[in-house]
Amino acid sequence: MNDYEFKVFSQSGEDGIIQHLIKSIDIKNETFIEFGIENYMESNTRFLMMNNEWRGFVIDGSSKNIEFLKKQNWFWMYDLQAKDAFIDRDNVNELLKESDFSNIGLLSIDIDGNDYWIFEALDLSLLNPAIIIVEYNALFGIDRAISIPYNKKFNRTKVHYSNLFWGASLSALNYIAQRKGYELVGCCKAGTNAFFVRKDLLNEKVQKVSVEKAFRESFCRQSRDKNYKLSFLRDIERYKAIKGLHVMNIVTNEIETF
């Protein structure tokens, strides 16, 4: 799947992977929902909206980001709903009902924190997305299905100065995806986003892959020091920065040490 990657508005090659997927599987409704968009300048769905004329519903926890988005000279040209809300597992399903969408084409989750817990809490009976994209934390590796412990007001910088302690492992996301009727079909080269497709839509062009085959390491150097300045940690130094912090094993439902 990485051969299809290209970037227009996405963080890395997600735009290309999405184009490949929507051309390869049966999409009933050309609609999307994305949360964690910041100001939408960089997004998994903006190219889908502008290039393919899909309709969308986007959410971000910052009112400034949503105000910025609505002031863009292209905002009125597309059927895009934008909402300011901080998502947690108690409000996510009510928020998504506001979209008035059902059987959507794509759902993208990237909130730099409670991604696993929001994914777990989602009632997909109405949305029934064909494709789900979720950001994973490559530093957590693939050996354990782990996530940060749930914290309703999670802020990655406040929880740990390094900015590296957030989200869930690919194994954890795959675990909950399969329980919801989805299969992992790949990850982007940058080692950030995982792509899941509803089981009934898999075909010769889009097939299930293992966590081991799909996983991509991330070489992003976004770490911070104790003064919250970029420290550009690499390789094993990144792991050392968060070693000893508590994570939740989502299979055993027990707290473990990273």
N, C-alpha and C positions, 0 to 999 in steps of 0.2 A: 504493500500500500504506500510505502514511502516514496515510490517512484512517481506518484501523482502529486506530490507536494508542490505548492507554490504559495506565495504570500502577497496579498494585496492589503487587507486590513487586519488580518490575523496576526498573532504574536510570532508565529513561525510558519510552518507549511500547512496549517489547518484549512485554509481556503481551498487549496487544491484537493485535499482528502475529502472535504465535504462535497465538492463538485463531482468527484468520482462516485461517492456513495449515492448521491441523489439521482445520478444517471444510471446506477446499477441496480437499484431496488425499487419496488413499487411504492411510491409516495402518494397517499390519497389526498392529503391537504397540504398545500404549500404555505405552511405557517410555522413559526418558530417562537420559542421562549428562551431568553437568556438572562441569567442573573449573575451579578458581579461584573458589570460592564464598564465601571468607572465612567469616563465621559464619552464612551463609544467611538473614540478615535481609533482605538485598537480593539478588535472584537472578532469573535468567531462567526457572527451572523451578518455583519454589515455588508459584506460582499454578496452574500446570499440575497439580501434585500435589494441592493442596487443593481446587481447583475441579473438576478433571476426573478425580480419583482415579487419575492415572498413577503407576506404580511408578518408582523412581529409584535411581541410584547416583551419589553426589557425592564429590568429592575436593578437599582443600585441603592446602597445604603446612604449615599451622600446627596443631599438636596442640591448642592452646588453642581455636582456632576449632571444631574437631570436638568437643571436650569440651563447649563451650558449646552447640552444636547438639543434642547428645544429651541435654542437661539440660532442653531446652524441654518444656513440659507437653503439647505436641502431637506430639512426635517419635514416640511409640509408636503414634499413631493411623494412621500411613501406612506403606506398604511402601517405606521409604527406607533404603538402605545408605549409610553415611558412612565414608570412609577418610581417614586422615592420611598424606599422602605428597607429596614434592616431585617433580613430574613432569619428566622429561627425555625426549629422543627415544630413549634406550636402554631405558627401563623402561615407557614409556607403554602399549605393547600388552599386556605381561604384567599391568599393573595393571588394564586394562580387562577382561581375561578374568575377573577376580574377580567381576565383576557377574553372571556367568552369563546375560547378555542376548545376544540375537541379533536382527538385523533390527529395530533400535530405531526409535522414532518421531523422536527428536530428540537431537542432540549439541550441547552448548554449550561453547565454548572461550574462556576469558577469564583469562589468567594474567599479563597485564601485562609481557610480555617475549618469550619464545620461541614465541609463538603460531604464527607461520608454520612454524617448524621442527618443532613438535609436529604440526601439521596435515599437513605433508609426510611425517612418519614414521608416521602412523597407517595400520595395515592395516585397511581398511574391509570386507574380504571377509566377516568374521563380523558386525560391527555393522551394516553396510549401512544407515546412518541415512537416514530420509526427508528430514529437515531438518537442516542444520548451521548453527549461529550462531557467528561468530568476530568478536571485537573487532578493529577496525582503527585505526591511528593516522592521523587525518585530517591531521595536520601534515605527513605525508609526501606529501600530494597524490595525484594520479592519473597524472602524466606518467611516472613510473618504477615498475617492479615491484621494490620494495626492502624490505629487512627489516634489523633489527639483525643483526650477525654473531652466529652461534650461540655461546652461552656457557652451559655446563651449569649453572652456579650463578648465572645472571643475577639481579640485583636492581636494579630500575630506579633506585632512589635512590643506590645505591652506584656504579653505572656512570656516572651523571651527576647532579650535585646538583639540576638543574632539575626532575627527575622527568618530563621530557617525551620522553626518548629511550627508546623501547620499541616492541615490536610490529613491524607491517608495514603497508605501504600497501594500499589496497583492490585495486589492480592486481595486487599480488603474491599476495594471497589468492585473487583470481579466477583467476589463472594456475594455481595448484595445484588449486583446486576443479575446474576444467574437466578437468584431467588425471585427476582421480579420478572423473569422471562426474557432476559437479554444475554447476548454472547459478546465477548471481546473480539473485535476484528482487527485491532492494531493500535499503535501509538505513534505520535509524530516523532520525527528524528530528534527534536530538541529535548525529548524526555519530559514533557509537561502534560500533554493531554492524551487521554485514553478514549477510544471510540467503541461504542457498543451498539449493536443492531438487534432489533426484536427477532426472536428465534424464527418466527414464521416467515420472515423476509430474507433469510439467508439463501444464497444461491451459488452458482458456480463462480460468479465474479466476486462475491462477498462471502467469505467463509470464516468460521470460528477459528481462532488461533489461541495457543496457550499463553499464559502469563509470561513464561520463560521466553517464548519466541517474540512476543509483542514488546516486552519491556525495553525501554531505551534509557540510558543513563543521562542525567542532566549535568551539563558543565557550566550552568549559569552561576555567576559569581556575585550574588546579590546579598551576601552576608553583611552584617553591621557589627561594629565594635560597641563597647559599653557606653560610648558617647553618641551612639546611633549614626555614626559615619560609616560609609561603605568601607569594608575591610578586604573585599575581594578574595576570600578564602577559597582554596582549591582542594580537590581530592579529599584525602583523609582528614584534613584540617576541618572541613565542614562537618564531618561526623563527630569529631571531638567536641565541637562547639555545643552540640546538643546531647552528647552522651550523658546518660544518667537521668534524663528527664522521664517522666511517667507517660506511658502510652496505654491505650486500651486495645487488648486483643479481642477483636470483634467476634471471633469464633467461640472462645472460652468465656467471653464477657468478664475478663479479669484484667486488672491493672498490672502492667509489666514495666520493666526498666529498659529504656532504649540503649 
